[in-house]
């Protein structure tokens, strides 16, 4: 922590968040996309505010959370993904959370909503709802548990993309969570069949597993903080970072090439603790009125862990 604590104090507390750079040029394709905010730059994979031991949404905390992320220099957020505990929430809770994130969105701040679910029907319904309430993009991870062949997986993504059309649709590639890697050949077929298929968030690592997804004509967002610089140099258009939900200015600086802390070391440090609860604790320490509550089977911090995290901070 000592290696970057001084940088944090100087650059975040004293000078504020780094200024946002001009938006990078977007590769144009003949696609039917809604005119609106274009996802690019530094996005947080946002936590979801919960209360009541993780059993209910903490609706009052959404607005200050989004405001904190925007004021720290981020370009947007992805709601209800892995960091956002989306798969643990009911469909009704996910719909309400999507509404709250979108309602809290500042001008020029993008909100993408992860809508991946176990069934195609629920995934498509969530995607349609996200589009209806004004989300800037929809992302979907492949359904976990069952071994799907290409035909079944393609049909699943096509249904989700069609449900949110013309809102841009992104595949969320994270083999460690879905249980399998989405084949590149399937993505090429989806590009031909879904007019609003815009790109991917790729959380696979190491680089050898990430690099094949840098497909020409698709906008790719880097998930692992350790691959940010290499991914951007390789053609990725931005970053969707779980670490950015607690340390947004630090991730925004890295995306813009501003010297700062070692994000991989920072991630490793935070992962000494239950990540979701720890991220919420950090947010609370940084002035965001959010509880540590998480949805079981995720767990909260023990008192010893809380003290150790405070010491680390």
N, C-alpha and C positions, 0 to 999 in steps of 0.2 A: 504493500500500500504506500510505503514511503516513496517509492520510485515515481509515483504519479500524483501524490497528494498535493504537492506544490503546484503542479500544472493545473489541477482541478481548482484550487483556490484562486489562482491568478486569472485563469481564463473564464471560469464560470461565475464565480462570486464577484470578482472585481470588474471584469469587462463585459460580462453577459455572454449570451450565446453568439457564435459566429454568424455573420450575415449570410443569408441564403444567396447562392450563386444563381446566374441565369440558368434557365432550364436547358438541358442538353437537347440537341436535335433528335427527333424521333424518326425512326425508319418508317417510311410510308408504304402501306400495302393497300390493295383494293379490298378493304374490309368494311363491314357495316358496323361502325362503332358510334356510340352516342357521343355527341360533342359535349365536352365538359373537361374537368380536371384530368390531366394525363398523369398516370402514376410514374414517378421518377424520383431519384435522389434517395434521401434517408427516411425510412419509415420504421416506426416501432411496431413490433408484434406486441400489442398492448395486453396488459393484464385486464381482467374483468373485476370490477369492484363488487364484493360480496359482503353480506352481513349475516347475523344469526348463526354463527358457526359455519358459514359457507352455504347455508340453505336458501338464502334469498338474495336477490340483487340489491345492492346498495345504491339506489337510484340517485341519491344526492351527490355521490362521489364521481359520477361520470363527467360532469362539466368541468370541475377543477382538474381532473386527470388529463382530459384532452387539452385544456388550456395550458397546463404545465408542459406537455409534450410539444405543443406548438411554439410556446414562448422560448423553449430551449433550442429552437432552430430546426426541428424536424419538418419534413414536407408532408407527412401524413402518418396513418397507422393502418395496421391490419387487425381487425377485431375478431375475437372468438376463434383464434387459431390454437396452436399448442400452448403458447404462453397464456392465452386467454381462457383456457379450460373449456373451450367451446363444446368439445365432445362429451363433457360431463354434465352439461346443462340440458334441460328439457327443450323441446322445440319452441314452446311458448316463451321460455326464458330467453332463448336465443333471438327470437323475433323482437322481444322487448329490448334486449341489450343492443341489438342493431339499431333500433329506433333511437335509443338514448345516445349512442355514439354519433349517429348522423346528426341528431338535433344539437349536439354540443360542438359540431364541426365549425371552426372559424373559417373565414373567407380564405380561399387559396390553400386550404389544408384538406388533403384527400383522405377519405375513409373507405377502405376496402373491407369487405365482410367475408370471413370464411364460413362456408355453408356445407362443408363436407359432413355427411352422416352415414349411418350404416346402410340405409336403403336408398335406392334411386328416388323413390317417391318423396321421402322427407328431404333429401338433398335438393331436388327440384323445387319443392315448396319453399324451402328456406331461400333459395336463390331468387325465386320470383318475388318473395317478400322484400329481400334486400334491394332489389331493383325498384320496387314500388315505393319504398320509403326514401329513395334518393342516394343510395350508396354509389360511390364512384367506380367501384369494381367489385367483382365476386371471385372468390378463390375456392377451390374444392380439392381436397386430398382424396386419393383413391380409398375406397372402403376397406377397412382392416378386416382381418380374420379369415375370410374366404379366399381361396386361390382362384382368381378370376382369369379367364382367357382374354385374349385381345378383343374379341367380339363383344364380350360382356362389358369390359372396362370402357371400350370406346362408346358403347351405347349409353353407359352411365354418364360419362362426361358430356356427350352430345345432348342428353336430356337436361342436364344442369345448365349448359350453355344456352340452349334454346329457351329455357325458363326465364333467364335474366336478360335475353337479347332486347335491345342493342347494347346494354351495359357490358363493358369489357370483361371477359372471362379469363381466369388464370388457373392453370393446374398447379397444385401445391405438391411438389415432389419431395417426399421425405420417407425414404425406404425404411429407416429405422423405426418409424411410427406406423406406417401402413402395412409393413411386412414384405413389401416388394417394390422394385423400381419400375416406374412406368416406361415401357419401351419407347425409344426414339421413333421407331416406325409408326407407332400408334399416334404420337403427337403430330407427325406429318399428315396422317390421315385426318386427324381432328382439325388441323389447320385448313384442310380442303373442305370439310363438311360443316364447320361451325364458323359462320361469318364474324362472330364477335370474339373468337379465341385470340387473345392478345399476347399471351406469354405464360411465364412460369415463375413461381418462387421455388428455388432449389435449396434444400437444406442438407443435401448429401455431402459427405466428405469421406476421404481426402479429395484433393484436386482431381485425381483420376476418375472419381465418380461424379464430380461436378461438371467438369469440362465438356463432356459429350452433350450436355443440355444447352450449350450456347449455340442454339440453332438459328441460322440466318432467317430473319423475318419475324422472330419472336422476341419479345422483351423479357429479359431474364433478370430476376432479383436474387441477390446473394443472401442466403440465410446464415451460414457460419461466419462469425466475426473473423476467424482466422483466415478466411478466403476473400475478405473484402477487397483488398488492393489487387490481388491477382484476378479476381472475378471482374472488377471494373476495367482493368487493363485488357481483359479478354473480350470485352464487349457487353458486359452486363450494364443495365441502365440504372440500377439502384440497389438498395439494400433493404431487407426487412429483417430487423434484428430484435430478438427477445431481450438482449441486454439493453437495448435502447429504451425499453419501457422504464427502467430505473436510472439509466445513465444516458439520457438522450443527447445532451450537448457533446459528450465524448464521442458517441457514434457519429453524430452529424459532422463533427470535425474530421473524423477519419475518412468519411465519404468525400469530403471536400479537400482532402490532402493536407489538412492542417496538422502539424505535429502535436501529439498528445500521448496519453497513456497507452500501454500495451493492452489492447482489448481482449486478446486471448487470455492473458494473465488475469485480467479483471473478471472475465467469465469464469475462469477456473476458481478464482477466489469466492465468487458468489455461489458456485455450485458445491462448495463445502457444506452448504446448508440446503434444506428443502427449497428448491429454486423459486417456486411460485410465492410461497409465504415470505421468503427472504426479499424478493423483488418488491413486494408490497410494503414490507417493513422499511426498506430503503426509501421508497416513495414517501412514506409517512415521516421519516427522518428529514426528508427534503422539503417538507411543508405541504404535501398533498394530503388532504383529509380522507385517507383510505384505510380501511382495516386490513389486518393480516389474514382475514378469514379466507379459506379455500374450501373447495368442494371435495368431500371424501370420495375416493380413498386417498387423495392428497392430504397431507397433514400440515398443521401449523408448527411454528417453531416452539421448541422447549425453552424454558427460561434460561438454561445454560447456553443454548444456541443463540438466543436473542442477545445475551450479554457478549458472547464471542463475536457476533456480527457487529454489534455496536463498537467493540474494541477495534475490529478490522476497519470499520469505516472511519 
